[in-house]
C-alpha cells in the first residue's frame, strides 16, 4: 500500500467511522480538529483492527496529524514483517 493511499484511508476512518468534523486532510493537526483522548483511543483500536499495528493514543498525539500516523503505521508494519 502506498503512503498516499494509507493517508486517505486514515482520513476516511476519522471522518466516516469516528465522525470527526471539519476540513480533515492528512496534514491537519489533531489539535486543530480538537480530538480528545476518547477519539484517539478509538482511532488506536481501529488502527489495530485494520492494519494489525499497535499505536497507543500517546503516540498518536505525539504524531500530531494523519500523515505522521501513516508513517508510524507503515514503519510498524515493516518491523512486524518477518524477514526470510
PyMOL Python script that loads the backbone (N, CA, C, O; Angstrom):
from pymol import cmd

cmd.read_pdbstr("""\
ATOM      1  N   UNK A   1       0.839  -1.169   0.000  1.00  0.00           N
ATOM      2  CA  UNK A   1       0.000   0.000   0.000  1.00  0.00           C
ATOM      3  C   UNK A   1       0.893   1.244   0.000  1.00  0.00           C
ATOM      4  O   UNK A   1       1.909   1.297   0.692  1.00  0.00           O
ATOM      5  N   UNK A   2       0.499   2.221  -0.774  1.00  0.00           N
ATOM      6  CA  UNK A   2       1.281   3.455  -0.815  1.00  0.00           C
ATOM      7  C   UNK A   2       0.943   4.329   0.390  1.00  0.00           C
ATOM      8  O   UNK A   2      -0.115   4.192   1.004  1.00  0.00           O
ATOM      9  N   UNK A   3       1.851   5.213   0.703  1.00  0.00           N
ATOM     10  CA  UNK A   3       1.635   6.130   1.823  1.00  0.00           C
ATOM     11  C   UNK A   3       0.428   7.030   1.558  1.00  0.00           C
ATOM     12  O   UNK A   3      -0.354   7.301   2.469  1.00  0.00           O
ATOM     13  N   UNK A   4       0.275   7.491   0.321  1.00  0.00           N
ATOM     14  CA  UNK A   4      -0.859   8.366  -0.011  1.00  0.00           C
ATOM     15  C   UNK A   4      -2.188   7.649   0.143  1.00  0.00           C
ATOM     16  O   UNK A   4      -3.151   8.227   0.647  1.00  0.00           O
ATOM     17  N   UNK A   5      -2.250   6.395  -0.286  1.00  0.00           N
ATOM     18  CA  UNK A   5      -3.485   5.616  -0.141  1.00  0.00           C
ATOM     19  C   UNK A   5      -3.805   5.409   1.334  1.00  0.00           C
ATOM     20  O   UNK A   5      -4.963   5.507   1.742  1.00  0.00           O
ATOM     21  N   UNK A   6      -2.782   5.124   2.132  1.00  0.00           N
ATOM     22  CA  UNK A   6      -2.986   4.932   3.560  1.00  0.00           C
ATOM     23  C   UNK A   6      -3.481   6.219   4.212  1.00  0.00           C
ATOM     24  O   UNK A   6      -4.388   6.179   5.043  1.00  0.00           O
ATOM     25  N   UNK A   7      -2.902   7.351   3.848  1.00  0.00           N
ATOM     26  CA  UNK A   7      -3.345   8.637   4.401  1.00  0.00           C
ATOM     27  C   UNK A   7      -4.825   8.862   4.124  1.00  0.00           C
ATOM     28  O   UNK A   7      -5.571   9.281   5.009  1.00  0.00           O
ATOM     29  N   UNK A   8      -5.247   8.583   2.896  1.00  0.00           N
ATOM     30  CA  UNK A   8      -6.664   8.771   2.546  1.00  0.00           C
ATOM     31  C   UNK A   8      -7.561   7.824   3.341  1.00  0.00           C
ATOM     32  O   UNK A   8      -8.647   8.212   3.771  1.00  0.00           O
ATOM     33  N   UNK A   9      -7.113   6.587   3.536  1.00  0.00           N
ATOM     34  CA  UNK A   9      -7.887   5.638   4.344  1.00  0.00           C
ATOM     35  C   UNK A   9      -7.999   6.110   5.784  1.00  0.00           C
ATOM     36  O   UNK A   9      -9.054   5.970   6.402  1.00  0.00           O
ATOM     37  N   UNK A  10      -6.921   6.665   6.322  1.00  0.00           N
ATOM     38  CA  UNK A  10      -6.944   7.147   7.698  1.00  0.00           C
ATOM     39  C   UNK A  10      -7.858   8.366   7.836  1.00  0.00           C
ATOM     40  O   UNK A  10      -8.564   8.496   8.835  1.00  0.00           O
ATOM     41  N   UNK A  11      -7.852   9.246   6.858  1.00  0.00           N
ATOM     42  CA  UNK A  11      -8.773  10.385   6.873  1.00  0.00           C
ATOM     43  C   UNK A  11     -10.211   9.874   6.866  1.00  0.00           C
ATOM     44  O   UNK A  11     -11.058  10.395   7.593  1.00  0.00           O
ATOM     45  N   UNK A  12     -10.489   8.864   6.056  1.00  0.00           N
ATOM     46  CA  UNK A  12     -11.831   8.287   5.999  1.00  0.00           C
ATOM     47  C   UNK A  12     -12.222   7.661   7.330  1.00  0.00           C
ATOM     48  O   UNK A  12     -13.365   7.799   7.764  1.00  0.00           O
ATOM     49  N   UNK A  13     -11.287   6.973   7.984  1.00  0.00           N
ATOM     50  CA  UNK A  13     -11.580   6.410   9.310  1.00  0.00           C
ATOM     51  C   UNK A  13     -11.983   7.511  10.288  1.00  0.00           C
ATOM     52  O   UNK A  13     -12.939   7.360  11.050  1.00  0.00           O
ATOM     53  N   UNK A  14     -11.245   8.615  10.257  1.00  0.00           N
ATOM     54  CA  UNK A  14     -11.562   9.709  11.174  1.00  0.00           C
ATOM     55  C   UNK A  14     -12.907  10.354  10.853  1.00  0.00           C
ATOM     56  O   UNK A  14     -13.705  10.612  11.754  1.00  0.00           O
ATOM     57  N   UNK A  15     -13.157  10.614   9.578  1.00  0.00           N
ATOM     58  CA  UNK A  15     -14.370  11.349   9.217  1.00  0.00           C
ATOM     59  C   UNK A  15     -15.618  10.480   9.198  1.00  0.00           C
ATOM     60  O   UNK A  15     -16.669  10.894   9.688  1.00  0.00           O
ATOM     61  N   UNK A  16     -15.515   9.291   8.642  1.00  0.00           N
ATOM     62  CA  UNK A  16     -16.708   8.444   8.498  1.00  0.00           C
ATOM     63  C   UNK A  16     -16.965   7.560   9.718  1.00  0.00           C
ATOM     64  O   UNK A  16     -18.096   7.472  10.195  1.00  0.00           O
ATOM     65  N   UNK A  17     -15.933   6.916  10.215  1.00  0.00           N
ATOM     66  CA  UNK A  17     -16.113   5.979  11.322  1.00  0.00           C
ATOM     67  C   UNK A  17     -16.168   6.697  12.668  1.00  0.00           C
ATOM     68  O   UNK A  17     -17.011   6.383  13.508  1.00  0.00           O
ATOM     69  N   UNK A  18     -15.272   7.655  12.870  1.00  0.00           N
ATOM     70  CA  UNK A  18     -15.209   8.343  14.161  1.00  0.00           C
ATOM     71  C   UNK A  18     -15.951   9.676  14.151  1.00  0.00           C
ATOM     72  O   UNK A  18     -16.004  10.366  15.169  1.00  0.00           O
ATOM     73  N   UNK A  19     -16.522  10.040  13.006  1.00  0.00           N
ATOM     74  CA  UNK A  19     -17.378  11.219  12.866  1.00  0.00           C
ATOM     75  C   UNK A  19     -16.674  12.523  13.260  1.00  0.00           C
ATOM     76  O   UNK A  19     -17.275  13.411  13.864  1.00  0.00           O
ATOM     77  N   UNK A  20     -15.388  12.619  12.906  1.00  0.00           N
ATOM     78  CA  UNK A  20     -14.639  13.853  13.155  1.00  0.00           C
ATOM     79  C   UNK A  20     -15.103  14.889  12.131  1.00  0.00           C
ATOM     80  O   UNK A  20     -15.163  14.608  10.934  1.00  0.00           O
ATOM     81  N   UNK A  21     -15.425  16.065  12.604  1.00  0.00           N
ATOM     82  CA  UNK A  21     -15.935  17.135  11.746  1.00  0.00           C
ATOM     83  C   UNK A  21     -14.817  18.087  11.361  1.00  0.00           C
ATOM     84  O   UNK A  21     -13.770  18.126  12.007  1.00  0.00           O
ATOM     85  N   UNK A  22     -15.045  18.843  10.320  1.00  0.00           N
ATOM     86  CA  UNK A  22     -14.089  19.848   9.896  1.00  0.00           C
ATOM     87  C   UNK A  22     -13.397  19.429   8.614  1.00  0.00           C
ATOM     88  O   UNK A  22     -13.700  18.390   8.028  1.00  0.00           O
ATOM     89  N   UNK A  23     -12.468  20.259   8.198  1.00  0.00           N
ATOM     90  CA  UNK A  23     -11.702  20.010   6.990  1.00  0.00           C
ATOM     91  C   UNK A  23     -10.522  19.114   7.345  1.00  0.00           C
ATOM     92  O   UNK A  23      -9.453  19.598   7.716  1.00  0.00           O
ATOM     93  N   UNK A  24     -10.723  17.810   7.229  1.00  0.00           N
ATOM     94  CA  UNK A  24      -9.698  16.847   7.621  1.00  0.00           C
ATOM     95  C   UNK A  24      -8.865  16.479   6.395  1.00  0.00           C
ATOM     96  O   UNK A  24      -9.366  15.903   5.429  1.00  0.00           O
ATOM     97  N   UNK A  25      -7.591  16.826   6.462  1.00  0.00           N
ATOM     98  CA  UNK A  25      -6.627  16.427   5.441  1.00  0.00           C
ATOM     99  C   UNK A  25      -5.510  15.669   6.154  1.00  0.00           C
ATOM    100  O   UNK A  25      -5.456  15.676   7.384  1.00  0.00           O
ATOM    101  N   UNK A  26      -4.627  15.023   5.415  1.00  0.00           N
ATOM    102  CA  UNK A  26      -3.524  14.330   6.082  1.00  0.00           C
ATOM    103  C   UNK A  26      -2.631  15.266   6.903  1.00  0.00           C
ATOM    104  O   UNK A  26      -1.969  14.820   7.840  1.00  0.00           O
ATOM    105  N   UNK A  27      -2.608  16.548   6.563  1.00  0.00           N
ATOM    106  CA  UNK A  27      -1.735  17.490   7.259  1.00  0.00           C
ATOM    107  C   UNK A  27      -2.456  18.328   8.312  1.00  0.00           C
ATOM    108  O   UNK A  27      -1.824  19.160   8.962  1.00  0.00           O
ATOM    109  N   UNK A  28      -3.752  18.131   8.497  1.00  0.00           N
ATOM    110  CA  UNK A  28      -4.483  18.896   9.505  1.00  0.00           C
ATOM    111  C   UNK A  28      -4.042  18.446  10.897  1.00  0.00           C
ATOM    112  O   UNK A  28      -4.173  17.269  11.234  1.00  0.00           O
ATOM    113  N   UNK A  29      -3.521  19.366  11.709  1.00  0.00           N
ATOM    114  CA  UNK A  29      -3.088  18.983  13.061  1.00  0.00           C
ATOM    115  C   UNK A  29      -4.265  18.469  13.899  1.00  0.00           C
ATOM    116  O   UNK A  29      -5.373  19.003  13.841  1.00  0.00           O
ATOM    117  N   UNK A  30      -3.992  17.430  14.668  1.00  0.00           N
ATOM    118  CA  UNK A  30      -5.039  16.892  15.541  1.00  0.00           C
ATOM    119  C   UNK A  30      -5.546  17.950  16.517  1.00  0.00           C
ATOM    120  O   UNK A  30      -6.719  17.938  16.889  1.00  0.00           O
ATOM    121  N   UNK A  31      -4.675  18.858  16.930  1.00  0.00           N
ATOM    122  CA  UNK A  31      -5.103  19.920  17.852  1.00  0.00           C
ATOM    123  C   UNK A  31      -6.144  20.818  17.198  1.00  0.00           C
ATOM    124  O   UNK A  31      -7.056  21.303  17.869  1.00  0.00           O
ATOM    125  N   UNK A  32      -6.015  21.043  15.899  1.00  0.00           N
ATOM    126  CA  UNK A  32      -6.987  21.860  15.166  1.00  0.00           C
ATOM    127  C   UNK A  32      -8.332  21.142  15.065  1.00  0.00           C
ATOM    128  O   UNK A  32      -9.384  21.780  15.034  1.00  0.00           O
ATOM    129  N   UNK A  33      -8.289  19.814  15.014  1.00  0.00           N
ATOM    130  CA  UNK A  33      -9.518  19.020  14.940  1.00  0.00           C
ATOM    131  C   UNK A  33     -10.144  18.810  16.316  1.00  0.00           C
ATOM    132  O   UNK A  33     -11.249  18.282  16.437  1.00  0.00           O
ATOM    133  N   UNK A  34      -9.420  19.230  17.348  1.00  0.00           N
ATOM    134  CA  UNK A  34      -9.878  19.095  18.734  1.00  0.00           C
ATOM    135  C   UNK A  34     -10.219  17.650  19.096  1.00  0.00           C
ATOM    136  O   UNK A  34     -11.258  17.370  19.695  1.00  0.00           O
ATOM    137  N   UNK A  35      -9.320  16.741  18.716  1.00  0.00           N
ATOM    138  CA  UNK A  35      -9.519  15.329  19.045  1.00  0.00           C
ATOM    139  C   UNK A  35      -9.254  15.115  20.528  1.00  0.00           C
ATOM    140  O   UNK A  35      -8.201  15.492  21.040  1.00  0.00           O
ATOM    141  N   UNK A  36     -10.202  14.515  21.202  1.00  0.00           N
ATOM    142  CA  UNK A  36      -9.999  14.235  22.625  1.00  0.00           C
ATOM    143  C   UNK A  36      -9.413  12.842  22.797  1.00  0.00           C
ATOM    144  O   UNK A  36      -9.237  12.106  21.826  1.00  0.00           O
ATOM    145  N   UNK A  37      -9.112  12.488  24.041  1.00  0.00           N
ATOM    146  CA  UNK A  37      -8.439  11.212  24.304  1.00  0.00           C
ATOM    147  C   UNK A  37      -9.312  10.017  23.920  1.00  0.00           C
ATOM    148  O   UNK A  37      -8.785   8.974  23.532  1.00  0.00           O
ATOM    149  N   UNK A  38     -10.624  10.147  24.022  1.00  0.00           N
ATOM    150  CA  UNK A  38     -11.509   9.039  23.640  1.00  0.00           C
ATOM    151  C   UNK A  38     -11.438   8.779  22.139  1.00  0.00           C
ATOM    152  O   UNK A  38     -11.380   7.625  21.714  1.00  0.00           O
ATOM    153  N   UNK A  39     -11.441   9.827  21.340  1.00  0.00           N
ATOM    154  CA  UNK A  39     -11.341   9.663  19.887  1.00  0.00           C
ATOM    155  C   UNK A  39      -9.989   9.058  19.523  1.00  0.00           C
ATOM    156  O   UNK A  39      -9.911   8.174  18.670  1.00  0.00           O
ATOM    157  N   UNK A  40      -8.925   9.531  20.168  1.00  0.00           N
ATOM    158  CA  UNK A  40      -7.608   8.966  19.891  1.00  0.00           C
ATOM    159  C   UNK A  40      -7.526   7.505  20.302  1.00  0.00           C
ATOM    160  O   UNK A  40      -6.885   6.706  19.619  1.00  0.00           O
ATOM    161  N   UNK A  41      -8.165   7.145  21.404  1.00  0.00           N
ATOM    162  CA  UNK A  41      -8.200   5.747  21.828  1.00  0.00           C
ATOM    163  C   UNK A  41      -8.946   4.896  20.795  1.00  0.00           C
ATOM    164  O   UNK A  41      -8.486   3.816  20.423  1.00  0.00           O
ATOM    165  N   UNK A  42     -10.089   5.386  20.341  1.00  0.00           N
ATOM    166  CA  UNK A  42     -10.861   4.663  19.321  1.00  0.00           C
ATOM    167  C   UNK A  42     -10.060   4.541  18.022  1.00  0.00           C
ATOM    168  O   UNK A  42     -10.080   3.499  17.366  1.00  0.00           O
ATOM    169  N   UNK A  43      -9.359   5.613  17.660  1.00  0.00           N
ATOM    170  CA  UNK A  43      -8.515   5.594  16.463  1.00  0.00           C
ATOM    171  C   UNK A  43      -7.422   4.537  16.615  1.00  0.00           C
ATOM    172  O   UNK A  43      -7.127   3.805  15.671  1.00  0.00           O
ATOM    173  N   UNK A  44      -6.829   4.460  17.794  1.00  0.00           N
ATOM    174  CA  UNK A  44      -5.802   3.468  18.079  1.00  0.00           C
ATOM    175  C   UNK A  44      -6.343   2.046  17.893  1.00  0.00           C
ATOM    176  O   UNK A  44      -5.681   1.195  17.298  1.00  0.00           O
ATOM    177  N   UNK A  45      -7.539   1.801  18.401  1.00  0.00           N
ATOM    178  CA  UNK A  45      -8.168   0.480  18.273  1.00  0.00           C
ATOM    179  C   UNK A  45      -8.435   0.162  16.801  1.00  0.00           C
ATOM    180  O   UNK A  45      -8.180  -0.955  16.350  1.00  0.00           O
ATOM    181  N   UNK A  46      -8.944   1.136  16.059  1.00  0.00           N
ATOM    182  CA  UNK A  46      -9.211   0.921  14.631  1.00  0.00           C
ATOM    183  C   UNK A  46      -7.935   0.621  13.851  1.00  0.00           C
ATOM    184  O   UNK A  46      -7.937  -0.215  12.947  1.00  0.00           O
ATOM    185  N   UNK A  47      -6.852   1.299  14.197  1.00  0.00           N
ATOM    186  CA  UNK A  47      -5.581   1.020  13.531  1.00  0.00           C
ATOM    187  C   UNK A  47      -5.159  -0.424  13.769  1.00  0.00           C
ATOM    188  O   UNK A  47      -4.660  -1.089  12.861  1.00  0.00           O
ATOM    189  N   UNK A  48      -5.359  -0.900  14.981  1.00  0.00           N
ATOM    190  CA  UNK A  48      -5.035  -2.290  15.280  1.00  0.00           C
ATOM    191  C   UNK A  48      -5.896  -3.257  14.495  1.00  0.00           C
ATOM    192  O   UNK A  48      -5.404  -4.267  13.990  1.00  0.00           O
ATOM    193  N   UNK A  49      -7.182  -2.952  14.390  1.00  0.00           N
ATOM    194  CA  UNK A  49      -8.106  -3.827  13.670  1.00  0.00           C
ATOM    195  C   UNK A  49      -7.853  -3.827  12.166  1.00  0.00           C
ATOM    196  O   UNK A  49      -7.883  -4.880  11.529  1.00  0.00           O
ATOM    197  N   UNK A  50      -7.608  -2.662  11.606  1.00  0.00           N
ATOM    198  CA  UNK A  50      -7.482  -2.538  10.155  1.00  0.00           C
ATOM    199  C   UNK A  50      -6.076  -2.819   9.632  1.00  0.00           C
ATOM    200  O   UNK A  50      -5.914  -3.318   8.519  1.00  0.00           O
ATOM    201  N   UNK A  51      -5.058  -2.500  10.437  1.00  0.00           N
ATOM    202  CA  UNK A  51      -3.689  -2.573   9.927  1.00  0.00           C
ATOM    203  C   UNK A  51      -2.770  -3.459  10.763  1.00  0.00           C
ATOM    204  O   UNK A  51      -1.577  -3.559  10.474  1.00  0.00           O
ATOM    205  N   UNK A  52      -3.310  -4.100  11.791  1.00  0.00           N
ATOM    206  CA  UNK A  52      -2.544  -5.020  12.641  1.00  0.00           C
ATOM    207  C   UNK A  52      -1.299  -4.378  13.248  1.00  0.00           C
ATOM    208  O   UNK A  52      -0.226  -4.982  13.278  1.00  0.00           O
ATOM    209  N   UNK A  53      -1.457  -3.154  13.727  1.00  0.00           N
ATOM    210  CA  UNK A  53      -0.371  -2.458  14.425  1.00  0.00           C
ATOM    211  C   UNK A  53      -0.905  -1.914  15.737  1.00  0.00           C
ATOM    212  O   UNK A  53      -2.084  -1.586  15.864  1.00  0.00           O
ATOM    213  N   UNK A  54      -0.015  -1.829  16.703  1.00  0.00           N
ATOM    214  CA  UNK A  54      -0.376  -1.223  17.982  1.00  0.00           C
ATOM    215  C   UNK A  54       0.274   0.149  18.068  1.00  0.00           C
ATOM    216  O   UNK A  54       1.498   0.280  18.091  1.00  0.00           O
ATOM    217  N   UNK A  55      -0.577   1.165  18.114  1.00  0.00           N
ATOM    218  CA  UNK A  55      -0.086   2.527  18.274  1.00  0.00           C
ATOM    219  C   UNK A  55      -0.900   3.159  19.396  1.00  0.00           C
ATOM    220  O   UNK A  55      -2.067   3.503  19.206  1.00  0.00           O
ATOM    221  N   UNK A  56      -0.288   3.309  20.557  1.00  0.00           N
ATOM    222  CA  UNK A  56      -1.001   3.889  21.697  1.00  0.00           C
ATOM    223  C   UNK A  56      -1.448   5.327  21.401  1.00  0.00           C
ATOM    224  O   UNK A  56      -0.863   6.019  20.568  1.00  0.00           O
ATOM    225  N   UNK A  57      -2.494   5.753  22.103  1.00  0.00           N
ATOM    226  CA  UNK A  57      -3.026   7.096  21.866  1.00  0.00           C
ATOM    227  C   UNK A  57      -1.975   8.180  22.110  1.00  0.00           C
ATOM    228  O   UNK A  57      -2.003   9.226  21.463  1.00  0.00           O
ATOM    229  N   UNK A  58      -1.046   7.933  23.044  1.00  0.00           N
ATOM    230  CA  UNK A  58       0.005   8.915  23.295  1.00  0.00           C
ATOM    231  C   UNK A  58       0.882   9.105  22.058  1.00  0.00           C
ATOM    232  O   UNK A  58       1.289  10.224  21.743  1.00  0.00           O
ATOM    233  N   UNK A  59       1.172   7.997  21.357  1.00  0.00           N
ATOM    234  CA  UNK A  59       1.965   8.081  20.130  1.00  0.00           C
ATOM    235  C   UNK A  59       1.195   8.808  19.032  1.00  0.00           C
ATOM    236  O   UNK A  59       1.781   9.535  18.230  1.00  0.00           O
ATOM    237  N   UNK A  60      -0.120   8.607  19.000  1.00  0.00           N
ATOM    238  CA  UNK A  60      -0.947   9.313  18.022  1.00  0.00           C
ATOM    239  C   UNK A  60      -0.916  10.812  18.296  1.00  0.00           C
ATOM    240  O   UNK A  60      -0.792  11.621  17.376  1.00  0.00           O
ATOM    241  N   UNK A  61      -1.028  11.166  19.554  1.00  0.00           N
ATOM    242  CA  UNK A  61      -0.997  12.576  19.937  1.00  0.00           C
ATOM    243  C   UNK A  61       0.364  13.184  19.588  1.00  0.00           C
ATOM    244  O   UNK A  61       0.437  14.303  19.080  1.00  0.00           O
ATOM    245  N   UNK A  62       1.437  12.444  19.862  1.00  0.00           N
ATOM    246  CA  UNK A  62       2.782  12.921  19.526  1.00  0.00           C
ATOM    247  C   UNK A  62       2.961  13.059  18.011  1.00  0.00           C
ATOM    248  O   UNK A  62       3.637  13.975  17.543  1.00  0.00           O
ATOM    249  N   UNK A  63       2.353  12.146  17.248  1.00  0.00           N
ATOM    250  CA  UNK A  63       2.457  12.208  15.786  1.00  0.00           C
ATOM    251  C   UNK A  63       1.852  13.512  15.271  1.00  0.00           C
ATOM    252  O   UNK A  63       2.434  14.186  14.421  1.00  0.00           O
ATOM    253  N   UNK A  64       0.687  13.853  15.791  1.00  0.00           N
ATOM    254  CA  UNK A  64       0.119  15.160  15.501  1.00  0.00           C
ATOM    255  C   UNK A  64      -0.789  15.297  14.314  1.00  0.00           C
ATOM    256  O   UNK A  64      -1.635  16.191  14.294  1.00  0.00           O
ATOM    257  N   UNK A  65      -0.646  14.434  13.309  1.00  0.00           N
ATOM    258  CA  UNK A  65      -1.543  14.506  12.157  1.00  0.00           C
ATOM    259  C   UNK A  65      -1.581  13.151  11.449  1.00  0.00           C
ATOM    260  O   UNK A  65      -0.813  12.243  11.768  1.00  0.00           O
ATOM    261  N   UNK A  66      -2.488  13.039  10.487  1.00  0.00           N
ATOM    262  CA  UNK A  66      -2.691  11.774   9.781  1.00  0.00           C
ATOM    263  C   UNK A  66      -1.433  11.366   9.002  1.00  0.00           C
ATOM    264  O   UNK A  66      -1.093  10.184   8.957  1.00  0.00           O
ATOM    265  N   UNK A  67      -0.755  12.317   8.403  1.00  0.00           N
ATOM    266  CA  UNK A  67       0.439  11.986   7.619  1.00  0.00           C
ATOM    267  C   UNK A  67       1.494  11.302   8.493  1.00  0.00           C
ATOM    268  O   UNK A  67       2.108  10.320   8.075  1.00  0.00           O
ATOM    269  N   UNK A  68       1.699  11.816   9.689  1.00  0.00           N
ATOM    270  CA  UNK A  68       2.672  11.208  10.598  1.00  0.00           C
ATOM    271  C   UNK A  68       2.192   9.860  11.116  1.00  0.00           C
ATOM    272  O   UNK A  68       2.994   8.948  11.313  1.00  0.00           O
ATOM    273  N   UNK A  69       0.887   9.731  11.336  1.00  0.00           N
ATOM    274  CA  UNK A  69       0.330   8.442  11.767  1.00  0.00           C
ATOM    275  C   UNK A  69       0.521   7.403  10.657  1.00  0.00           C
ATOM    276  O   UNK A  69       0.847   6.249  10.938  1.00  0.00           O
ATOM    277  N   UNK A  70       0.322   7.803   9.411  1.00  0.00           N
ATOM    278  CA  UNK A  70       0.536   6.881   8.293  1.00  0.00           C
ATOM    279  C   UNK A  70       1.976   6.385   8.283  1.00  0.00           C
ATOM    280  O   UNK A  70       2.223   5.204   8.040  1.00  0.00           O
ATOM    281  N   UNK A  71       2.920   7.272   8.544  1.00  0.00           N
ATOM    282  CA  UNK A  71       4.335   6.862   8.611  1.00  0.00           C
ATOM    283  C   UNK A  71       4.557   5.866   9.736  1.00  0.00           C
ATOM    284  O   UNK A  71       5.292   4.893   9.569  1.00  0.00           O
ATOM    285  N   UNK A  72       3.920   6.103  10.891  1.00  0.00           N
ATOM    286  CA  UNK A  72       4.033   5.157  12.012  1.00  0.00           C
ATOM    287  C   UNK A  72       3.471   3.788  11.642  1.00  0.00           C
ATOM    288  O   UNK A  72       4.085   2.758  11.921  1.00  0.00           O
ATOM    289  N   UNK A  73       2.300   3.788  11.014  1.00  0.00           N
ATOM    290  CA  UNK A  73       1.663   2.518  10.628  1.00  0.00           C
ATOM    291  C   UNK A  73       2.574   1.748   9.688  1.00  0.00           C
ATOM    292  O   UNK A  73       2.817   0.558   9.887  1.00  0.00           O
ATOM    293  N   UNK A  74       3.077   2.422   8.666  1.00  0.00           N
ATOM    294  CA  UNK A  74       3.942   1.741   7.699  1.00  0.00           C
ATOM    295  C   UNK A  74       5.220   1.232   8.351  1.00  0.00           C
ATOM    296  O   UNK A  74       5.666   0.124   8.052  1.00  0.00           O
ATOM    297  N   UNK A  75       5.811   2.020   9.230  1.00  0.00           N
ATOM    298  CA  UNK A  75       7.038   1.602   9.911  1.00  0.00           C
ATOM    299  C   UNK A  75       6.784   0.397  10.810  1.00  0.00           C
ATOM    300  O   UNK A  75       7.598  -0.526  10.859  1.00  0.00           O
ATOM    301  N   UNK A  76       5.678   0.404  11.507  1.00  0.00           N
ATOM    302  CA  UNK A  76       5.398  -0.706  12.428  1.00  0.00           C
ATOM    303  C   UNK A  76       4.974  -1.957  11.680  1.00  0.00           C
ATOM    304  O   UNK A  76       5.235  -3.070  12.136  1.00  0.00           O
ATOM    305  N   UNK A  77       4.323  -1.787  10.533  1.00  0.00           N
ATOM    306  CA  UNK A  77       4.007  -2.957   9.715  1.00  0.00           C
ATOM    307  C   UNK A  77       5.295  -3.575   9.173  1.00  0.00           C
ATOM    308  O   UNK A  77       5.445  -4.796   9.153  1.00  0.00           O
ATOM    309  N   UNK A  78       6.221  -2.721   8.734  1.00  0.00           N
ATOM    310  CA  UNK A  78       7.506  -3.219   8.217  1.00  0.00           C
ATOM    311  C   UNK A  78       8.289  -3.943   9.289  1.00  0.00           C
ATOM    312  O   UNK A  78       8.904  -4.976   9.021  1.00  0.00           O
ATOM    313  N   UNK A  79       8.273  -3.411  10.506  1.00  0.00           N
ATOM    314  CA  UNK A  79       9.046  -4.056  11.573  1.00  0.00           C
ATOM    315  C   UNK A  79       8.386  -5.344  12.052  1.00  0.00           C
ATOM    316  O   UNK A  79       9.047  -6.200  12.639  1.00  0.00           O
ATOM    317  N   UNK A  80       7.089  -5.484  11.803  1.00  0.00           N
ATOM    318  CA  UNK A  80       6.389  -6.703  12.214  1.00  0.00           C
ATOM    319  C   UNK A  80       6.483  -7.793  11.158  1.00  0.00           C
ATOM    320  O   UNK A  80       6.173  -8.951  11.441  1.00  0.00           O
ATOM    321  N   UNK A  81       6.906  -7.447   9.944  1.00  0.00           N
ATOM    322  CA  UNK A  81       7.024  -8.415   8.869  1.00  0.00           C
ATOM    323  C   UNK A  81       8.273  -9.266   9.088  1.00  0.00           C
ATOM    324  O   UNK A  81       9.382  -8.737   9.155  1.00  0.00           O
ATOM    325  N   UNK A  82       8.094 -10.580   9.198  1.00  0.00           N
ATOM    326  CA  UNK A  82       9.262 -11.443   9.417  1.00  0.00           C
ATOM    327  C   UNK A  82      10.191 -11.411   8.212  1.00  0.00           C
ATOM    328  O   UNK A  82       9.747 -11.418   7.064  1.00  0.00           O
ATOM    329  N   UNK A  83      11.462 -11.377   8.491  1.00  0.00           N
ATOM    330  CA  UNK A  83      12.469 -11.405   7.422  1.00  0.00           C
ATOM    331  C   UNK A  83      12.828 -12.855   7.130  1.00  0.00           C
ATOM    332  O   UNK A  83      13.049 -13.653   8.041  1.00  0.00           O
ATOM    333  N   UNK A  84      12.882 -13.177   5.854  1.00  0.00           N
ATOM    334  CA  UNK A  84      13.195 -14.561   5.450  1.00  0.00           C
ATOM    335  C   UNK A  84      14.571 -14.620   4.877  1.00  0.00           C
ATOM    336  O   UNK A  84      15.028 -15.691   4.477  1.00  0.00           O
TER     337      UNK A  84
END
""", "prot")
cmd.dss("prot")
cmd.show_as("cartoon", "prot")
cmd.util.cbc("prot")
cmd.orient("prot")
